[in-house]
Amino acid sequence: MNNLTAANATHHLMCAHAIGPKYRMEYIMRCHILKDMGDGRVKVLVFGERNWKHKEHISRIRYVLKERIIKHCT
């Protein structure tokens, strides 16, 4: 993975964290699309941990639905 960082991320992943039956916190995470899986999902490299600050050095590969990805506009 050549120099893929949170700083040069090309997209955002829309996420949600449910806390109890009524509260839902929505946030975005920076990511790079690695591969289109062809079945409506994409393989992405996601940076950070939930919406916590100063966790951008943490990265994970996730398989998510395409509609959860939005183009990052700077």
N, CA, C, O and CB atoms as a CASP TS submission, in Angstrom:
PFRMAT TS
TARGET T0000
AUTHOR 0000-0000-0000
METHOD Language model
MODEL 1
PARENT N/A
ATOM      1  N   MET     1       0.843  -1.169   0.000  1.00  0.00           N
ATOM      2  CA  MET     1       0.000   0.000   0.000  1.00  0.00           C
ATOM      3  C   MET     1       0.896   1.243   0.000  1.00  0.00           C
ATOM      4  O   MET     1       1.407   1.663   1.038  1.00  0.00           O
ATOM      5  CB  MET     1      -0.963  -0.008   1.221  1.00  0.00           C
ATOM      6  N   ASN     2       1.064   1.800  -1.159  1.00  0.00           N
ATOM      7  CA  ASN     2       2.006   2.890  -1.334  1.00  0.00           C
ATOM      8  C   ASN     2       1.474   4.211  -0.815  1.00  0.00           C
ATOM      9  O   ASN     2       0.620   4.836  -1.444  1.00  0.00           O
ATOM     10  CB  ASN     2       2.364   3.027  -2.778  1.00  0.00           C
ATOM     11  N   ASN     3       1.974   4.630   0.324  1.00  0.00           N
ATOM     12  CA  ASN     3       1.686   5.954   0.876  1.00  0.00           C
ATOM     13  C   ASN     3       0.203   6.285   0.960  1.00  0.00           C
ATOM     14  O   ASN     3      -0.179   7.425   0.696  1.00  0.00           O
ATOM     15  CB  ASN     3       2.366   6.991   0.057  1.00  0.00           C
ATOM     16  N   LEU     4      -0.629   5.342   1.312  1.00  0.00           N
ATOM     17  CA  LEU     4      -2.045   5.614   1.534  1.00  0.00           C
ATOM     18  C   LEU     4      -2.205   6.038   2.988  1.00  0.00           C
ATOM     19  O   LEU     4      -2.025   5.239   3.906  1.00  0.00           O
ATOM     20  CB  LEU     4      -2.939   4.360   1.199  1.00  0.00           C
ATOM     21  N   THR     5      -2.542   7.294   3.179  1.00  0.00           N
ATOM     22  CA  THR     5      -2.680   7.843   4.532  1.00  0.00           C
ATOM     23  C   THR     5      -4.036   8.534   4.673  1.00  0.00           C
ATOM     24  O   THR     5      -4.752   8.748   3.695  1.00  0.00           O
ATOM     25  CB  THR     5      -1.524   8.838   4.847  1.00  0.00           C
ATOM     26  N   ALA     6      -4.361   8.873   5.905  1.00  0.00           N
ATOM     27  CA  ALA     6      -5.590   9.622   6.154  1.00  0.00           C
ATOM     28  C   ALA     6      -5.511  11.006   5.521  1.00  0.00           C
ATOM     29  O   ALA     6      -6.525  11.542   5.073  1.00  0.00           O
ATOM     30  CB  ALA     6      -5.854   9.743   7.665  1.00  0.00           C
ATOM     31  N   ALA     7      -4.322  11.584   5.479  1.00  0.00           N
ATOM     32  CA  ALA     7      -4.155  12.933   4.930  1.00  0.00           C
ATOM     33  C   ALA     7      -4.448  12.991   3.433  1.00  0.00           C
ATOM     34  O   ALA     7      -4.944  14.005   2.943  1.00  0.00           O
ATOM     35  CB  ALA     7      -2.745  13.429   5.192  1.00  0.00           C
ATOM     36  N   ASN     8      -4.147  11.917   2.700  1.00  0.00           N
ATOM     37  CA  ASN     8      -4.401  11.945   1.256  1.00  0.00           C
ATOM     38  C   ASN     8      -5.567  11.038   0.857  1.00  0.00           C
ATOM     39  O   ASN     8      -5.650  10.604  -0.292  1.00  0.00           O
ATOM     40  CB  ASN     8      -3.145  11.529   0.500  1.00  0.00           C
ATOM     41  N   ALA     9      -6.459  10.754   1.796  1.00  0.00           N
ATOM     42  CA  ALA     9      -7.625   9.900   1.525  1.00  0.00           C
ATOM     43  C   ALA     9      -8.494  10.517   0.435  1.00  0.00           C
ATOM     44  O   ALA     9      -8.667  11.735   0.369  1.00  0.00           O
ATOM     45  CB  ALA     9      -8.456   9.684   2.813  1.00  0.00           C
ATOM     46  N   THR    10      -9.033   9.657  -0.410  1.00  0.00           N
ATOM     47  CA  THR    10      -9.812  10.127  -1.558  1.00  0.00           C
ATOM     48  C   THR    10     -11.317  10.093  -1.320  1.00  0.00           C
ATOM     49  O   THR    10     -12.068  10.728  -2.060  1.00  0.00           O
ATOM     50  CB  THR    10      -9.483   9.298  -2.767  1.00  0.00           C
ATOM     51  N   HIS    11     -11.774   9.365  -0.305  1.00  0.00           N
ATOM     52  CA  HIS    11     -13.200   9.196  -0.048  1.00  0.00           C
ATOM     53  C   HIS    11     -13.492   9.228   1.451  1.00  0.00           C
ATOM     54  O   HIS    11     -12.588   9.204   2.286  1.00  0.00           O
ATOM     55  CB  HIS    11     -13.699   7.881  -0.658  1.00  0.00           C
ATOM     56  N   HIS    12     -14.785   9.283   1.760  1.00  0.00           N
ATOM     57  CA  HIS    12     -15.262   9.170   3.140  1.00  0.00           C
ATOM     58  C   HIS    12     -16.211   7.984   3.235  1.00  0.00           C
ATOM     59  O   HIS    12     -16.971   7.707   2.307  1.00  0.00           O
ATOM     60  CB  HIS    12     -15.967  10.484   3.605  1.00  0.00           C
ATOM     61  N   LEU    13     -16.160   7.293   4.358  1.00  0.00           N
ATOM     62  CA  LEU    13     -17.087   6.211   4.655  1.00  0.00           C
ATOM     63  C   LEU    13     -18.102   6.727   5.664  1.00  0.00           C
ATOM     64  O   LEU    13     -17.727   7.196   6.738  1.00  0.00           O
ATOM     65  CB  LEU    13     -16.341   4.948   5.198  1.00  0.00           C
ATOM     66  N   MET    14     -19.388   6.645   5.325  1.00  0.00           N
ATOM     67  CA  MET    14     -20.440   7.075   6.247  1.00  0.00           C
ATOM     68  C   MET    14     -20.676   5.956   7.264  1.00  0.00           C
ATOM     69  O   MET    14     -20.915   4.805   6.897  1.00  0.00           O
ATOM     70  CB  MET    14     -21.766   7.427   5.475  1.00  0.00           C
ATOM     71  N   CYS    15     -20.606   6.315   8.548  1.00  0.00           N
ATOM     72  CA  CYS    15     -20.723   5.330   9.628  1.00  0.00           C
ATOM     73  C   CYS    15     -21.759   5.786  10.651  1.00  0.00           C
ATOM     74  O   CYS    15     -22.160   6.949  10.668  1.00  0.00           O
ATOM     75  CB  CYS    15     -19.357   5.107  10.313  1.00  0.00           C
ATOM     76  N   ALA    16     -22.183   4.863  11.495  1.00  0.00           N
ATOM     77  CA  ALA    16     -23.124   5.178  12.573  1.00  0.00           C
ATOM     78  C   ALA    16     -22.784   4.312  13.778  1.00  0.00           C
ATOM     79  O   ALA    16     -22.375   3.160  13.640  1.00  0.00           O
ATOM     80  CB  ALA    16     -24.609   4.951  12.121  1.00  0.00           C
ATOM     81  N   HIS    17     -22.961   4.888  14.957  1.00  0.00           N
ATOM     82  CA  HIS    17     -22.727   4.176  16.206  1.00  0.00           C
ATOM     83  C   HIS    17     -24.008   4.269  17.033  1.00  0.00           C
ATOM     84  O   HIS    17     -24.443   5.363  17.391  1.00  0.00           O
ATOM     85  CB  HIS    17     -21.491   4.765  16.989  1.00  0.00           C
ATOM     86  N   ALA    18     -24.603   3.128  17.329  1.00  0.00           N
ATOM     87  CA  ALA    18     -25.847   3.104  18.107  1.00  0.00           C
ATOM     88  C   ALA    18     -25.519   2.999  19.589  1.00  0.00           C
ATOM     89  O   ALA    18     -24.744   2.141  20.012  1.00  0.00           O
ATOM     90  CB  ALA    18     -26.759   1.924  17.668  1.00  0.00           C
ATOM     91  N   ILE    19     -26.121   3.884  20.365  1.00  0.00           N
ATOM     92  CA  ILE    19     -25.939   3.885  21.816  1.00  0.00           C
ATOM     93  C   ILE    19     -27.328   3.765  22.417  1.00  0.00           C
ATOM     94  O   ILE    19     -28.059   4.752  22.498  1.00  0.00           O
ATOM     95  CB  ILE    19     -25.186   5.188  22.328  1.00  0.00           C
ATOM     96  N   GLY    20     -27.690   2.580  22.833  1.00  0.00           N
ATOM     97  CA  GLY    20     -29.031   2.362  23.351  1.00  0.00           C
ATOM     98  C   GLY    20     -30.037   2.253  22.215  1.00  0.00           C
ATOM     99  O   GLY    20     -29.661   2.275  21.043  1.00  0.00           O
ATOM    100  N   PRO    21     -31.327   2.137  22.562  1.00  0.00           N
ATOM    101  CA  PRO    21     -32.350   1.919  21.542  1.00  0.00           C
ATOM    102  C   PRO    21     -32.720   3.164  20.738  1.00  0.00           C
ATOM    103  O   PRO    21     -33.294   3.040  19.656  1.00  0.00           O
ATOM    104  CB  PRO    21     -33.572   1.382  22.185  1.00  0.00           C
ATOM    105  N   LYS    22     -32.405   4.364  21.243  1.00  0.00           N
ATOM    106  CA  LYS    22     -32.887   5.581  20.586  1.00  0.00           C
ATOM    107  C   LYS    22     -31.793   6.487  20.040  1.00  0.00           C
ATOM    108  O   LYS    22     -32.061   7.272  19.131  1.00  0.00           O
ATOM    109  CB  LYS    22     -33.712   6.354  21.537  1.00  0.00           C
ATOM    110  N   TYR    23     -30.585   6.409  20.553  1.00  0.00           N
ATOM    111  CA  TYR    23     -29.549   7.362  20.166  1.00  0.00           C
ATOM    112  C   TYR    23     -28.634   6.757  19.111  1.00  0.00           C
ATOM    113  O   TYR    23     -28.134   5.643  19.269  1.00  0.00           O
ATOM    114  CB  TYR    23     -28.733   7.801  21.390  1.00  0.00           C
ATOM    115  N   ARG    24     -28.424   7.504  18.036  1.00  0.00           N
ATOM    116  CA  ARG    24     -27.567   7.062  16.935  1.00  0.00           C
ATOM    117  C   ARG    24     -26.647   8.219  16.559  1.00  0.00           C
ATOM    118  O   ARG    24     -27.116   9.297  16.193  1.00  0.00           O
ATOM    119  CB  ARG    24     -28.417   6.588  15.697  1.00  0.00           C
ATOM    120  N   MET    25     -25.349   7.996  16.649  1.00  0.00           N
ATOM    121  CA  MET    25     -24.370   9.016  16.315  1.00  0.00           C
ATOM    122  C   MET    25     -23.795   8.695  14.932  1.00  0.00           C
ATOM    123  O   MET    25     -23.218   7.627  14.726  1.00  0.00           O
ATOM    124  CB  MET    25     -23.240   9.092  17.398  1.00  0.00           C
ATOM    125  N   GLU    26     -23.954   9.613  14.006  1.00  0.00           N
ATOM    126  CA  GLU    26     -23.440   9.408  12.657  1.00  0.00           C
ATOM    127  C   GLU    26     -22.169  10.226  12.468  1.00  0.00           C
ATOM    128  O   GLU    26     -22.050  11.341  12.976  1.00  0.00           O
ATOM    129  CB  GLU    26     -24.501   9.792  11.595  1.00  0.00           C
ATOM    130  N   TYR    27     -21.225   9.654  11.733  1.00  0.00           N
ATOM    131  CA  TYR    27     -19.937  10.313  11.505  1.00  0.00           C
ATOM    132  C   TYR    27     -19.338   9.750  10.222  1.00  0.00           C
ATOM    133  O   TYR    27     -19.844   8.775   9.666  1.00  0.00           O
ATOM    134  CB  TYR    27     -18.963  10.108  12.722  1.00  0.00           C
ATOM    135  N   ILE    28     -18.257  10.370   9.759  1.00  0.00           N
ATOM    136  CA  ILE    28     -17.567   9.889   8.561  1.00  0.00           C
ATOM    137  C   ILE    28     -16.129   9.541   8.925  1.00  0.00           C
ATOM    138  O   ILE    28     -15.551  10.093   9.862  1.00  0.00           O
ATOM    139  CB  ILE    28     -17.608  10.956   7.420  1.00  0.00           C
ATOM    140  N   MET    29     -15.569   8.610   8.157  1.00  0.00           N
ATOM    141  CA  MET    29     -14.173   8.217   8.324  1.00  0.00           C
ATOM    142  C   MET    29     -13.485   8.311   6.966  1.00  0.00           C
ATOM    143  O   MET    29     -14.067   7.945   5.945  1.00  0.00           O
ATOM    144  CB  MET    29     -14.053   6.770   8.919  1.00  0.00           C
ATOM    145  N   ARG    30     -12.268   8.795   6.956  1.00  0.00           N
ATOM    146  CA  ARG    30     -11.502   8.899   5.714  1.00  0.00           C
ATOM    147  C   ARG    30     -11.121   7.504   5.232  1.00  0.00           C
ATOM    148  O   ARG    30     -10.855   6.607   6.033  1.00  0.00           O
ATOM    149  CB  ARG    30     -10.235   9.773   5.915  1.00  0.00           C
ATOM    150  N   CYS    31     -11.097   7.334   3.901  1.00  0.00           N
ATOM    151  CA  CYS    31     -10.749   6.015   3.369  1.00  0.00           C
ATOM    152  C   CYS    31     -10.238   6.109   1.939  1.00  0.00           C
ATOM    153  O   CYS    31     -10.380   7.133   1.271  1.00  0.00           O
ATOM    154  CB  CYS    31     -11.955   5.084   3.428  1.00  0.00           C
ATOM    155  N   HIS    32      -9.642   5.016   1.491  1.00  0.00           N
ATOM    156  CA  HIS    32      -9.227   4.814   0.101  1.00  0.00           C
ATOM    157  C   HIS    32      -9.958   3.585  -0.413  1.00  0.00           C
ATOM    158  O   HIS    32     -10.028   2.567   0.276  1.00  0.00           O
ATOM    159  CB  HIS    32      -7.662   4.648  -0.026  1.00  0.00           C
ATOM    160  N   ILE    33     -10.502   3.674  -1.620  1.00  0.00           N
ATOM    161  CA  ILE    33     -11.112   2.500  -2.244  1.00  0.00           C
ATOM    162  C   ILE    33      -9.991   1.662  -2.841  1.00  0.00           C
ATOM    163  O   ILE    33      -9.193   2.153  -3.639  1.00  0.00           O
ATOM    164  CB  ILE    33     -12.168   2.906  -3.341  1.00  0.00           C
ATOM    165  N   LEU    34      -9.937   0.394  -2.448  1.00  0.00           N
ATOM    166  CA  LEU    34      -8.901  -0.507  -2.940  1.00  0.00           C
ATOM    167  C   LEU    34      -9.382  -1.370  -4.097  1.00  0.00           C
ATOM    168  O   LEU    34      -8.619  -1.674  -5.014  1.00  0.00           O
ATOM    169  CB  LEU    34      -8.413  -1.388  -1.819  1.00  0.00           C
ATOM    170  N   LYS    35     -10.677  -1.770  -4.049  1.00  0.00           N
ATOM    171  CA  LYS    35     -11.173  -2.679  -5.075  1.00  0.00           C
ATOM    172  C   LYS    35     -12.691  -2.672  -5.086  1.00  0.00           C
ATOM    173  O   LYS    35     -13.328  -2.592  -4.035  1.00  0.00           O
ATOM    174  CB  LYS    35     -10.644  -4.104  -4.846  1.00  0.00           C
ATOM    175  N   ASP    36     -13.269  -2.757  -6.278  1.00  0.00           N
ATOM    176  CA  ASP    36     -14.710  -2.947  -6.425  1.00  0.00           C
ATOM    177  C   ASP    36     -14.945  -4.446  -6.477  1.00  0.00           C
ATOM    178  O   ASP    36     -14.405  -5.123  -7.353  1.00  0.00           O
ATOM    179  CB  ASP    36     -15.279  -2.220  -7.715  1.00  0.00           C
ATOM    180  N   MET    37     -15.734  -4.976  -5.562  1.00  0.00           N
ATOM    181  CA  MET    37     -15.932  -6.416  -5.456  1.00  0.00           C
ATOM    182  C   MET    37     -16.910  -6.954  -6.493  1.00  0.00           C
ATOM    183  O   MET    37     -16.978  -8.167  -6.696  1.00  0.00           O
ATOM    184  CB  MET    37     -16.419  -6.762  -4.076  1.00  0.00           C
ATOM    185  N   GLY    38     -17.672  -6.079  -7.157  1.00  0.00           N
ATOM    186  CA  GLY    38     -18.568  -6.509  -8.218  1.00  0.00           C
ATOM    187  C   GLY    38     -19.939  -6.967  -7.740  1.00  0.00           C
ATOM    188  O   GLY    38     -20.802  -7.261  -8.566  1.00  0.00           O
ATOM    189  N   ASP    39     -20.162  -7.035  -6.444  1.00  0.00           N
ATOM    190  CA  ASP    39     -21.461  -7.468  -5.915  1.00  0.00           C
ATOM    191  C   ASP    39     -22.141  -6.363  -5.104  1.00  0.00           C
ATOM    192  O   ASP    39     -22.991  -6.635  -4.257  1.00  0.00           O
ATOM    193  CB  ASP    39     -21.286  -8.716  -5.043  1.00  0.00           C
ATOM    194  N   GLY    40     -21.754  -5.115  -5.376  1.00  0.00           N
ATOM    195  CA  GLY    40     -22.341  -3.991  -4.656  1.00  0.00           C
ATOM    196  C   GLY    40     -21.508  -3.543  -3.469  1.00  0.00           C
ATOM    197  O   GLY    40     -21.858  -2.590  -2.773  1.00  0.00           O
ATOM    198  N   ARG    41     -20.398  -4.243  -3.244  1.00  0.00           N
ATOM    199  CA  ARG    41     -19.510  -3.874  -2.143  1.00  0.00           C
ATOM    200  C   ARG    41     -18.177  -3.369  -2.692  1.00  0.00           C
ATOM    201  O   ARG    41     -17.829  -3.622  -3.845  1.00  0.00           O
ATOM    202  CB  ARG    41     -19.285  -5.076  -1.196  1.00  0.00           C
ATOM    203  N   VAL    42     -17.443  -2.652  -1.847  1.00  0.00           N
ATOM    204  CA  VAL    42     -16.090  -2.228  -2.170  1.00  0.00           C
ATOM    205  C   VAL    42     -15.174  -2.581  -1.008  1.00  0.00           C
ATOM    206  O   VAL    42     -15.596  -2.649   0.147  1.00  0.00           O
ATOM    207  CB  VAL    42     -16.038  -0.708  -2.476  1.00  0.00           C
ATOM    208  N   LYS    43     -13.923  -2.802  -1.343  1.00  0.00           N
ATOM    209  CA  LYS    43     -12.890  -3.041  -0.340  1.00  0.00           C
ATOM    210  C   LYS    43     -12.232  -1.701  -0.088  1.00  0.00           C
ATOM    211  O   LYS    43     -11.732  -1.077  -1.025  1.00  0.00           O
ATOM    212  CB  LYS    43     -11.840  -4.136  -0.805  1.00  0.00           C
ATOM    213  N   VAL    44     -12.218  -1.237   1.164  1.00  0.00           N
ATOM    214  CA  VAL    44     -11.670   0.078   1.484  1.00  0.00           C
ATOM    215  C   VAL    44     -10.651  -0.026   2.621  1.00  0.00           C
ATOM    216  O   VAL    44     -10.735  -0.902   3.482  1.00  0.00           O
ATOM    217  CB  VAL    44     -12.801   1.054   1.865  1.00  0.00           C
ATOM    218  N   LEU    45      -9.703   0.881   2.595  1.00  0.00           N
ATOM    219  CA  LEU    45      -8.757   1.059   3.688  1.00  0.00           C
ATOM    220  C   LEU    45      -9.262   2.257   4.481  1.00  0.00           C
ATOM    221  O   LEU    45      -9.249   3.383   3.984  1.00  0.00           O
ATOM    222  CB  LEU    45      -7.265   1.270   3.168  1.00  0.00           C
ATOM    223  N   VAL    46      -9.705   2.019   5.709  1.00  0.00           N
ATOM    224  CA  VAL    46     -10.335   3.052   6.542  1.00  0.00           C
ATOM    225  C   VAL    46      -9.354   3.504   7.615  1.00  0.00           C
ATOM    226  O   VAL    46      -8.629   2.697   8.197  1.00  0.00           O
ATOM    227  CB  VAL    46     -11.649   2.524   7.190  1.00  0.00           C
ATOM    228  N   PHE    47      -9.346   4.813   7.867  1.00  0.00           N
ATOM    229  CA  PHE    47      -8.443   5.391   8.863  1.00  0.00           C
ATOM    230  C   PHE    47      -9.212   5.910  10.067  1.00  0.00           C
ATOM    231  O   PHE    47     -10.300   6.469   9.928  1.00  0.00           O
ATOM    232  CB  PHE    47      -7.619   6.518   8.247  1.00  0.00           C
ATOM    233  N   GLY    48      -8.647   5.723  11.230  1.00  0.00           N
ATOM    234  CA  GLY    48      -9.236   6.222  12.466  1.00  0.00           C
ATOM    235  C   GLY    48      -9.985   5.149  13.221  1.00  0.00           C
ATOM    236  O   GLY    48     -10.021   3.987  12.818  1.00  0.00           O
ATOM    237  N   GLU    49     -10.574   5.555  14.312  1.00  0.00           N
ATOM    238  CA  GLU    49     -11.371   4.666  15.137  1.00  0.00           C
ATOM    239  C   GLU    49     -12.596   5.438  15.597  1.00  0.00           C
ATOM    240  O   GLU    49     -12.500   6.350  16.419  1.00  0.00           O
ATOM    241  CB  GLU    49     -10.553   4.120  16.349  1.00  0.00           C
ATOM    242  N   ARG    50     -13.728   5.068  15.066  1.00  0.00           N
ATOM    243  CA  ARG    50     -14.983   5.822  15.222  1.00  0.00           C
ATOM    244  C   ARG    50     -14.726   7.279  14.883  1.00  0.00           C
ATOM    245  O   ARG    50     -14.060   7.563  13.887  1.00  0.00           O
ATOM    246  CB  ARG    50     -15.553   5.688  16.673  1.00  0.00           C
ATOM    247  N   ASN    51     -15.223   8.187  15.659  1.00  0.00           N
ATOM    248  CA  ASN    51     -14.983   9.603  15.359  1.00  0.00           C
ATOM    249  C   ASN    51     -14.024  10.219  16.366  1.00  0.00           C
ATOM    250  O   ASN    51     -14.065  11.425  16.610  1.00  0.00           O
ATOM    251  CB  ASN    51     -16.305  10.384  15.348  1.00  0.00           C
ATOM    252  N   TRP    52     -13.160   9.395  16.952  1.00  0.00           N
ATOM    253  CA  TRP    52     -12.192   9.877  17.945  1.00  0.00           C
ATOM    254  C   TRP    52     -11.065  10.639  17.264  1.00  0.00           C
ATOM    255  O   TRP    52     -10.598  10.265  16.188  1.00  0.00           O
ATOM    256  CB  TRP    52     -11.619   8.704  18.763  1.00  0.00           C
ATOM    257  N   LYS    53     -10.645  11.704  17.908  1.00  0.00           N
ATOM    258  CA  LYS    53      -9.545  12.506  17.369  1.00  0.00           C
ATOM    259  C   LYS    53      -8.209  11.814  17.648  1.00  0.00           C
ATOM    260  O   LYS    53      -8.091  11.011  18.574  1.00  0.00           O
ATOM    261  CB  LYS    53      -9.556  13.935  17.978  1.00  0.00           C
ATOM    262  N   HIS    54      -7.224  12.138  16.842  1.00  0.00           N
ATOM    263  CA  HIS    54      -5.844  11.667  17.001  1.00  0.00           C
ATOM    264  C   HIS    54      -5.711  10.150  16.887  1.00  0.00           C
ATOM    265  O   HIS    54      -4.824   9.562  17.506  1.00  0.00           O
ATOM    266  CB  HIS    54      -5.305  12.115  18.336  1.00  0.00           C
ATOM    267  N   LYS    55      -6.574   9.514  16.109  1.00  0.00           N
ATOM    268  CA  LYS    55      -6.492   8.070  15.869  1.00  0.00           C
ATOM    269  C   LYS    55      -6.311   7.777  14.379  1.00  0.00           C
ATOM    270  O   LYS    55      -6.511   6.644  13.941  1.00  0.00           O
ATOM    271  CB  LYS    55      -7.756   7.362  16.400  1.00  0.00           C
ATOM    272  N   GLU    56      -5.930   8.800  13.597  1.00  0.00           N
ATOM    273  CA  GLU    56      -5.816   8.650  12.153  1.00  0.00           C
ATOM    274  C   GLU    56      -4.696   7.702  11.740  1.00  0.00           C
ATOM    275  O   GLU    56      -4.665   7.252  10.594  1.00  0.00           O
ATOM    276  CB  GLU    56      -5.596   9.991  11.522  1.00  0.00           C
ATOM    277  N   HIS    57      -3.783   7.393  12.645  1.00  0.00           N
ATOM    278  CA  HIS    57      -2.687   6.478  12.327  1.00  0.00           C
ATOM    279  C   HIS    57      -3.157   5.018  12.291  1.00  0.00           C
ATOM    280  O   HIS    57      -2.447   4.156  11.773  1.00  0.00           O
ATOM    281  CB  HIS    57      -1.559   6.638  13.347  1.00  0.00           C
ATOM    282  N   ILE    58      -4.335   4.736  12.834  1.00  0.00           N
ATOM    283  CA  ILE    58      -4.900   3.386  12.839  1.00  0.00           C
ATOM    284  C   ILE    58      -5.617   3.164  11.510  1.00  0.00           C
ATOM    285  O   ILE    58      -6.412   4.004  11.087  1.00  0.00           O
ATOM    286  CB  ILE    58      -5.879   3.180  14.052  1.00  0.00           C
ATOM    287  N   SER    59      -5.343   2.043  10.851  1.00  0.00           N
ATOM    288  CA  SER    59      -6.026   1.750   9.584  1.00  0.00           C
ATOM    289  C   SER    59      -6.468   0.288   9.566  1.00  0.00           C
ATOM    290  O   SER    59      -5.819  -0.587  10.139  1.00  0.00           O
ATOM    291  CB  SER    59      -5.098   2.054   8.368  1.00  0.00           C
ATOM    292  N   ARG    60      -7.590   0.052   8.892  1.00  0.00           N
ATOM    293  CA  ARG    60      -8.152  -1.294   8.765  1.00  0.00           C
ATOM    294  C   ARG    60      -8.762  -1.446   7.377  1.00  0.00           C
ATOM    295  O   ARG    60      -9.203  -0.475   6.763  1.00  0.00           O
ATOM    296  CB  ARG    60      -9.218  -1.567   9.872  1.00  0.00           C
ATOM    297  N   ILE    61      -8.777  -2.673   6.904  1.00  0.00           N
ATOM    298  CA  ILE    61      -9.458  -2.968   5.643  1.00  0.00           C
ATOM    299  C   ILE    61     -10.868  -3.423   5.966  1.00  0.00           C
ATOM    300  O   ILE    61     -11.073  -4.279   6.826  1.00  0.00           O
ATOM    301  CB  ILE    61      -8.692  -4.053   4.816  1.00  0.00           C
ATOM    302  N   ARG    62     -11.843  -2.844   5.269  1.00  0.00           N
ATOM    303  CA  ARG    62     -13.253  -3.178   5.465  1.00  0.00           C
ATOM    304  C   ARG    62     -13.910  -3.432   4.111  1.00  0.00           C
ATOM    305  O   ARG    62     -13.496  -2.883   3.090  1.00  0.00           O
ATOM    306  CB  ARG    62     -13.990  -2.043   6.228  1.00  0.00           C
ATOM    307  N   TYR    63     -14.928  -4.263   4.122  1.00  0.00           N
ATOM    308  CA  TYR    63     -15.757  -4.517   2.943  1.00  0.00           C
ATOM    309  C   TYR    63     -17.129  -3.917   3.240  1.00  0.00           C
ATOM    310  O   TYR    63     -17.829  -4.381   4.140  1.00  0.00           O
ATOM    311  CB  TYR    63     -15.855  -6.071   2.605  1.00  0.00           C
ATOM    312  N   VAL    64     -17.512  -2.890   2.489  1.00  0.00           N
ATOM    313  CA  VAL    64     -18.742  -2.158   2.777  1.00  0.00           C
ATOM    314  C   VAL    64     -19.565  -1.976   1.505  1.00  0.00           C
ATOM    315  O   VAL    64     -19.056  -2.126   0.394  1.00  0.00           O
ATOM    316  CB  VAL    64     -18.423  -0.790   3.408  1.00  0.00           C
ATOM    317  N   LEU    65     -20.840  -1.650   1.686  1.00  0.00           N
ATOM    318  CA  LEU    65     -21.704  -1.359   0.544  1.00  0.00           C
ATOM    319  C   LEU    65     -21.255  -0.061  -0.122  1.00  0.00           C
ATOM    320  O   LEU    65     -20.857   0.896   0.542  1.00  0.00           O
ATOM    321  CB  LEU    65     -23.189  -1.262   0.986  1.00  0.00           C
ATOM    322  N   LYS    66     -21.332  -0.056  -1.456  1.00  0.00           N
ATOM    323  CA  LYS    66     -20.900   1.108  -2.236  1.00  0.00           C
ATOM    324  C   LYS    66     -21.616   2.390  -1.852  1.00  0.00           C
ATOM    325  O   LYS    66     -21.020   3.466  -1.877  1.00  0.00           O
ATOM    326  CB  LYS    66     -21.111   0.846  -3.694  1.00  0.00           C
ATOM    327  N   GLU    67     -22.887   2.286  -1.498  1.00  0.00           N
ATOM    328  CA  GLU    67     -23.651   3.501  -1.192  1.00  0.00           C
ATOM    329  C   GLU    67     -23.213   4.187   0.096  1.00  0.00           C
ATOM    330  O   GLU    67     -23.637   5.312   0.360  1.00  0.00           O
ATOM    331  CB  GLU    67     -25.112   3.168  -1.099  1.00  0.00           C
ATOM    332  N   ARG    68     -22.380   3.545   0.901  1.00  0.00           N
ATOM    333  CA  ARG    68     -21.861   4.171   2.118  1.00  0.00           C
ATOM    334  C   ARG    68     -20.619   5.019   1.857  1.00  0.00           C
ATOM    335  O   ARG    68     -20.119   5.675   2.771  1.00  0.00           O
ATOM    336  CB  ARG    68     -21.541   3.109   3.147  1.00  0.00           C
ATOM    337  N   ILE    69     -20.110   5.015   0.608  1.00  0.00           N
ATOM    338  CA  ILE    69     -18.906   5.760   0.255  1.00  0.00           C
ATOM    339  C   ILE    69     -19.297   7.060  -0.421  1.00  0.00           C
ATOM    340  O   ILE    69     -20.137   7.072  -1.320  1.00  0.00           O
ATOM    341  CB  ILE    69     -17.985   4.926  -0.663  1.00  0.00           C
ATOM    342  N   ILE    70     -18.682   8.163   0.015  1.00  0.00           N
ATOM    343  CA  ILE    70     -18.878   9.451  -0.648  1.00  0.00           C
ATOM    344  C   ILE    70     -17.516  10.005  -1.049  1.00  0.00           C
ATOM    345  O   ILE    70     -16.519   9.793  -0.358  1.00  0.00           O
ATOM    346  CB  ILE    70     -19.638  10.455   0.277  1.00  0.00           C
ATOM    347  N   LYS    71     -17.488  10.708  -2.159  1.00  0.00           N
ATOM    348  CA  LYS    71     -16.244  11.285  -2.671  1.00  0.00           C
ATOM    349  C   LYS    71     -15.775  12.385  -1.742  1.00  0.00           C
ATOM    350  O   LYS    71     -16.559  13.244  -1.339  1.00  0.00           O
ATOM    351  CB  LYS    71     -16.431  11.830  -4.103  1.00  0.00           C
ATOM    352  N   HIS    72     -14.506  12.358  -1.405  1.00  0.00           N
ATOM    353  CA  HIS    72     -13.907  13.371  -0.525  1.00  0.00           C
ATOM    354  C   HIS    72     -13.624  14.626  -1.331  1.00  0.00           C
ATOM    355  O   HIS    72     -12.905  14.571  -2.329  1.00  0.00           O
ATOM    356  CB  HIS    72     -12.600  12.841   0.139  1.00  0.00           C
ATOM    357  N   CYS    73     -14.166  15.731  -0.922  1.00  0.00           N
ATOM    358  CA  CYS    73     -13.953  17.000  -1.610  1.00  0.00           C
ATOM    359  C   CYS    73     -13.143  17.918  -0.710  1.00  0.00           C
ATOM    360  O   CYS    73     -13.546  18.208   0.417  1.00  0.00           O
ATOM    361  CB  CYS    73     -15.303  17.662  -2.004  1.00  0.00           C
ATOM    362  N   THR    74     -12.002  18.374  -1.209  1.00  0.00           N
ATOM    363  CA  THR    74     -11.161  19.279  -0.402  1.00  0.00           C
ATOM    364  C   THR    74     -11.190  20.663  -0.953  1.00  0.00           C
ATOM    365  O   THR    74     -10.544  21.558  -0.407  1.00  0.00           O
ATOM    366  CB  THR    74      -9.727  18.789  -0.340  1.00  0.00           C
TER
END
